[in-house]
Amino acid sequence: MKKSITIIDTFGFLFRSYFALPPLRSNRGFPTGLLTGFMNFVAGIGKDFKTDYIVFALDAKGTTFRNELFDNYKAQRPDVPEDLLTQLPVAISWVEKMGFKIAIRTGYEADDMVASIAKDAKEKGFEVRIVSHDKDLYQLIDDENSVYLFDPTKKQIINEAKCIEKYGVTPKQFIDYQALVGDTADNIPGVKGVGAKTAQTLIEQFETLENIYENIENIDKKRTKELLIEGKENAFLSKQLVTLKDDCHFISNIDEFSLPLENPILKIASDLESYDMHRIIERVNKNGLNYKTEVPKKVEDEKIEYILLDNENDLTLAINKIPRDAIIAFDTETTNLDTAKAKIVGFSFCYEDKKAYYVPISHNYLGVGNQISIDAAKKAIEILNRYKLVFQNFKYDWQIVKNNFDLDLKLYADTMILSWLLDTSEKVGIDYQIKKYFQIDMVSFSQVVKKGEDFSSVELEKATQYAAEDALMTLKLFNKQLEIFKQRGEDELLSIAFELEFNFIYVLASMEQKGIKIDVKLLKEYKDRSLIYLNELTQNIYEACGESFNINSPKQLGVILFEKLGLASSKKTKTGYSTDESVLESLKNEHKVVPLLLKYREAFKLHSTYIEPLLELGLKDSENRVFSSFLHTGTTTGRLSSKNPNLQNIPVGTFSDIQIRRAFIAQEGYKLVGVDYSQIELRLLAHFSKDEALVNAFKQDLDIHLQTAIKIFGEDEAKDKRAIAKTINFGLLYGMGSKKLSDTLGISTKEAKTYIDSYFEAFKSVKDYFKSIEDEAIEKGYVKTLLNRKRLFDFQGASPMLKAAYLREAVNTLFQGSAADLIKLSMINIHLKYKDNPNVKMLLQIHDELIFEVKDEYVDEVSKDIKDIMESIFVLNVPLKVSVGVANSWQDLK
């Protein structure tokens, strides 16, 4: 297989890069569009094409032989934009810093360097790729010897066929073609009056410029002959000007052109940071490059100390040395990820760059050394708690210390939350973040804890290395994050962390501690009823198919449906026939078994996902309460998610007389109080868009869905069409187009488009506002919620489909994210009011709804207070409205 060399027409590429990207700027106002395009190109080496060698060709300063031939060569070029000129020297300096070879020679242009290197490489048997869209280089294309151009913008190879398709001549004839037509960009005269079509005809007939003039008398068209005679001197001058010099012999040692061994982008990371080009560093740290590189060598290897504090004297001395103004990273090691079950094994702390400490408390293995007593550990943590403490996942550590020592840790900062705020779509784990920013592989849990064991079985020396590293890296990450917030000018976003998100962690930790009561008796009834129903469905399915089989096996079901019963299969997977819900839905009228299968799937999901797991969890607790974990950073929009169990997706309705929400109940002497923001996202739409019709409707407390129905369908049909109007109201918020709306409503696409057009006609400002969200997202690469939380989008290189998805998500994030901001604010204020009140417990947050457990005699008072807090939490252009429900079970709250 041929080795390949890639030659970059550097200035040509950079010029095009400048005009291809929006006018980006750093926080200090320095233009960075060209630099960003250049870095994206470098990051793409190995993806768009594979290469063994690479060289950047540059123009030398001063005149060339062409200026001596023709004084007016390139004399009429327009002025280069100032922003482009400012960035060029920076980009060129980066080429060298990154370790790439530069080809430059006095008296020659970059195109001559390209031609010379291409000739030498071709003679050595290399495949030659020239990264350029410049037509002056078409003369170098040689299919027979694998020399071609590559357009980096269109990701397209330009070969002999493309040349003929575009200009009607072969690459070998291209200089003769240019000699005739000239080039206004370089002020090459050509033959005045001879255009592309005439030139193509002449070259097709006579092949070369010399042959044209030798056969001038054989040219039929009188006017063409006259023009050629008049322009002969310019024609041959032009041919000299456009013919590239290929005699520089620049290649002496081909290894000098090898791709840099060290990651070129990370080599200039500090330069990129200074121009606020953080995204490219993060992307390369995360994904690497598309060819194998090494991490740049550090100036010095860090000498890090991990110190075991296994006696009270050493622990006291270490803590007494901590400066008053220190910021301390703190981390716990435990026996379990479930905070309710976990016992503390030890804790680590760090306040210096290269030193961290581990305090063992309850390691348990044969021959374990000295450890710190529970009382001494508690006193140490109480002292550390007076400092500014930084955590990676504070919610976990808070619950561990609360459960094991009955102490309330105080939070200064949480690096996990800061990671999420900097990029909501990225992983927030400490291992990932440290690898991304520092290229350090941390010791993994599986490296120190054997399968089937927990941290208490880890030897103290190993435990110290692992735990102290966690604390040290948490502090290191925190300092890096502060640096990034500062470099990006993200003071506002950092304020959100300290004023909103960090305070919200206390709310979630409190909710997780309280849990919600389950009616285990009802769930047992549901389980029995569900099993009977599933058994009936199973027998009916076997009867309809004529045999028994594993209904839950897609493979067996596929064979039954598409081989035995002969139903038409439209989808197939690697393992067999697809039997997903969409396939079954499309077949439900084809055979009587298909509706039964759909019912079975629904009933089985209800049984296996909700009834059995909830019953099992409820029976484990003495008070029959289940305790969910709320994920602060689980979504890109800012909404909460939950797990073990997931309480965000508990079914609302009834299925076979089973209502899952009815099993969530208040404890005796209490009621559940449900408080729900009414149409919060539509109110936010009115606030942001300032649409007069929407704003007035909310200010007058009108039924917004009925008002929409009136505007689309008229007064007479409005009541009957309210449900359709509701679908349109919410659908358009989430980027629903006419196709999706037609599917949802069961109408034609044309009719759906008419509805959408009528909606935007009625609420004129809304369409413009949606467009402004998309335009701003593309221009800035992010959207901001009501409280200025950001979600980033990487439009660079995104496919049209991905770009469209990003734009839908941008609109979605603005409304869902802003609603999340408001409910977080409300929850923090409610928590502060009732955190020490045993009569009021905040239990759940499900999107725009909060569920509380309130003692019977305080229900009216508390309901009113919570409603007042939520409706006055933030001043919008329209009123915030809250609905309140009171009941014994979640099902009856609405």
Stockholm file with secondary structure:
# STOCKHOLM 1.0

chainA/1-894         MKKSITIIDTFGFLFRSYFALPPLRSNRGFPTGLLTGFMNFVAGIGKDFKTDYIVFALDAKGTTFRNELFDNYKAQRPDVPEDLLTQLPVAISWVEKMGFKIAIRTGYEADDMVASIAKDAKEKGFEVRIVSHDKDLYQLIDDENSVYLFDPTKKQIINEAKCIEKYGVTPKQFIDYQALVGDTADNIPGVKGVGAKTAQTLIEQFETLENIYENIENIDKKRTKELLIEGKENAFLSKQLVTLKDDCHFISNIDEFSLPLENPILKIASDLESYDMHRIIERVNKNGLNYKTEVPKKVEDEKIEYILLDNENDLTLAINKIPRDAIIAFDTETTNLDTAKAKIVGFSFCYEDKKAYYVPISHNYLGVGNQISIDAAKKAIEILNRYKLVFQNFKYDWQIVKNNFDLDLKLYADTMILSWLLDTSEKVGIDYQIKKYFQIDMVSFSQVVKKGEDFSSVELEKATQYAAEDALMTLKLFNKQLEIFKQRGEDELLSIAFELEFNFIYVLASMEQKGIKIDVKLLKEYKDRSLIYLNELTQNIYEACGESFNINSPKQLGVILFEKLGLASSKKTKTGYSTDESVLESLKNEHKVVPLLLKYREAFKLHSTYIEPLLELGLKDSENRVFSSFLHTGTTTGRLSSKNPNLQNIPVGTFSDIQIRRAFIAQEGYKLVGVDYSQIELRLLAHFSKDEALVNAFKQDLDIHLQTAIKIFGEDEAKDKRAIAKTINFGLLYGMGSKKLSDTLGISTKEAKTYIDSYFEAFKSVKDYFKSIEDEAIEKGYVKTLLNRKRLFDFQGASPMLKAAYLREAVNTLFQGSAADLIKLSMINIHLKYKDNPNVKMLLQIHDELIFEVKDEYVDEVSKDIKDIMESIFVLNVPLKVSVGVANSWQDLK
#=GR chainA/1-894 SS CCCEEEEEEHHHHHHHHHHHSCCCBCTTSCBCHHHHHHHHHHHTTTTSCCCSEEEEECCCSSCCHHHHHCTTTTTTCCCCCHHHHHHHHHHHHHHHHTTCEEECCTTCCHHHHHHHHHHHHHHTTCEEEEECCCGGGGGGCBGGGTEEEEETTTTEEECHHHHHHHHSSCGGGHHHHHHHHCBTTTTBCCCTTCCHHHHHHHHHHHSSHHHHHHTGGGCCCHHHHHHHHHTHHHHHHHHHHHSCCCCCCCCSCGGGGBCCSBCHHHHTHHHHHHTTCHHHHHHHHHHCCSSCCBCCCCSSCCCCEEEECCSHHHHHHHHHTSCTTCEEEEEEEESCSSTTTCCEEEEEEECSSSEEEEEESCCCSTTCCCCCCHHHHHHHHHHHTTSEEEESSHHHHHHHHHHHHCCCCCCSEEHHHHHHHHCTTSCCCHHHHHHHHHCCCCCCHHHHSCTTCCGGGSCHHHHHHHHHHHHHHHHHHHHHHHHHHHHTTCHHHHHHIIIIIHHHHHHHHHHHHHCEEECHHHHHHHHHHHHHHHHHHHHHHHHHHTSCCCTTCHHHHHHIIIIISCCCCCCEETTEECCCHHHHHHHTTTCTHHHHHHHHHHHHHIIIIIIHHHHHHHHHSTTCEECCEEETTSCSSSCCEEESSCCSSCCCSCBTTBCGGGGEECCTTEEEEEEEETTHHHHHHHHHHCCHHHHHHHHTTCCHHHHHHHHHHCHHHHTTTHHHHHHHHHHHHTTCCHHHHHHHHTCCHHHHHHHHHHHHHHSHHHHHHHHHHHHHHHHHSEEECTTCCEEECCCTTCCHHHHHHHHHHHHHHHHHHHHHHHHHHHHHHHHHHHTTCTTEEEEEEETTEEEEEEEGGGHHHHHHHHHHHHHTSSCCSSCCCEEEEEESBGGGGC
#=GC SS_cons         CCCEEEEEEHHHHHHHHHHHSCCCBCTTSCBCHHHHHHHHHHHTTTTSCCCSEEEEECCCSSCCHHHHHCTTTTTTCCCCCHHHHHHHHHHHHHHHHTTCEEECCTTCCHHHHHHHHHHHHHHTTCEEEEECCCGGGGGGCBGGGTEEEEETTTTEEECHHHHHHHHSSCGGGHHHHHHHHCBTTTTBCCCTTCCHHHHHHHHHHHSSHHHHHHTGGGCCCHHHHHHHHHTHHHHHHHHHHHSCCCCCCCCSCGGGGBCCSBCHHHHTHHHHHHTTCHHHHHHHHHHCCSSCCBCCCCSSCCCCEEEECCSHHHHHHHHHTSCTTCEEEEEEEESCSSTTTCCEEEEEEECSSSEEEEEESCCCSTTCCCCCCHHHHHHHHHHHTTSEEEESSHHHHHHHHHHHHCCCCCCSEEHHHHHHHHCTTSCCCHHHHHHHHHCCCCCCHHHHSCTTCCGGGSCHHHHHHHHHHHHHHHHHHHHHHHHHHHHTTCHHHHHHIIIIIHHHHHHHHHHHHHCEEECHHHHHHHHHHHHHHHHHHHHHHHHHHTSCCCTTCHHHHHHIIIIISCCCCCCEETTEECCCHHHHHHHTTTCTHHHHHHHHHHHHHIIIIIIHHHHHHHHHSTTCEECCEEETTSCSSSCCEEESSCCSSCCCSCBTTBCGGGGEECCTTEEEEEEEETTHHHHHHHHHHCCHHHHHHHHTTCCHHHHHHHHHHCHHHHTTTHHHHHHHHHHHHTTCCHHHHHHHHTCCHHHHHHHHHHHHHHSHHHHHHHHHHHHHHHHHSEEECTTCCEEECCCTTCCHHHHHHHHHHHHHHHHHHHHHHHHHHHHHHHHHHHTTCTTEEEEEEETTEEEEEEEGGGHHHHHHHHHHHHHTSSCCSSCCCEEEEEESBGGGGC
//
